[in-house]
Amino acid sequence: MVRTGSLLSTAVVATRHGGPEVLKVRAFDIAAPEPGEVRVRVEAAGISYADLLMCQGLHPERRRAPFVPGWDVVGEVESVGSEIRNVAVGDRVAALSIVGGWAEHAVVPGSLVVPVPPALESTAAVCLVMDYIVAYQMLTRSTSVRRSNTVLIQGAGGGVGTALMQLARPMGVQVLGTDREKKRSHIESEGGILIDFEREDVVDRCHELTDGQGVDAAFDGIGATARESLRAVRPGGRLVWFGMVTLLSGGARDLRKSARTVANTAAVFAQNLRPRGKRTSLYSIQELARRHPDWYRDDLAALLAMLADGHIKPHIAAVWKLDEVPAAVEALASGGALPGKQVVAVAAVRSNALSPRESRLNS
């Protein structure tokens, strides 16, 4: 039975914890917003490895099934809670939803909602909500990267890796990015230098490209590579660890890689006990946003302004329809996804945006 103030919405539902096979497109009851929440009609949402971890029940933000995944949304405000003062019904906004984004309607925290300039395409703007925020905050709040520094990005061809490259380039920071050979052209087009982890020793190559010094900072969203990343960092440098992709293999939990990740955790954080040694820190977008929602809003507003001014251009791997999300997640889990950000076009997007079919054909 639908509760008072709630509505039935078409959504992609994780029916139980597991891989892409647990995702079903069906009607789902979307609640009315609580006092500090906003309900939006979703125009676009993102797809990420964090969603896969949520589906598996491995992410710290684990939810009891059934639930609707989806960390990042752009849409139009259709109702607000009694405590909301920063946006009104009819406003177009971007929000860190954490859950609920893969639906026609989503309820999001009012503290993490930011107005979106009218001219921006929803599919481009949604790329900033998580991927670019993660990159921007790691570069500006987690580290003190400066011009002429060199950084290592593990998995540079993904959404966050692409954002890191785009934001580092105008800062005068050289990027060394690990990935497979097939993503060379993408990484080089963003100003990075590919290190093919399947054919090259990442640590040796980092030292070779920095005249034996090591990189000034490393950003690792892989997990099992954290110890390798730390070895590539120069004395006094920093590793920022922001993800655990290797907890999964093909969208399923990988116990062997999970054990390796746990072992790496102890090893890399032990370095923090050494005076003047290398430093490791964890970055969590949701934890930082909850502690400092003003930082999140300020940083996302700054990125939206950069997008409006043409200073950044998100690389969209593919745009999918809502009923295609299970197939999109399967492609992401299997490693078949193209470079950049996977995006869902939920409602009609701006007229100058590509259709889902056109976007995949042109990728």
Secondary structure, DSSP 8 states (H G I E B T S, - for coil): ---TT-EEEEEEEE-SSSSGGGEEEEEEEE----TTEEEEEEEEEEE-HHHHHHHHT-STT---SSB---SEEEEEEEEE-TT--S--TT-EEEEE-SS--SBSEEEEEGGGEEE--TTS-HHHHHHIIIIIHHHHHIIIII----TT-EEEEETTTSHHHHHHHHHHGGGT-EEEEEE-GGGHHHHHHTTEEEEETTTS-HHHHHHHHTTTS-EEEEEE-SSTTHHHHHHHEEEEEEEEE---GGGEETTEE-HHHHHHHHHHHHHHHHGGGSTT--EEEE--HHHHHHH-HHHHHHHHHHHHHHHHTTS----EEEEEEGGGHHHHHHHHHTT---SSEEEEE-S---TTS--HHHHHHH-
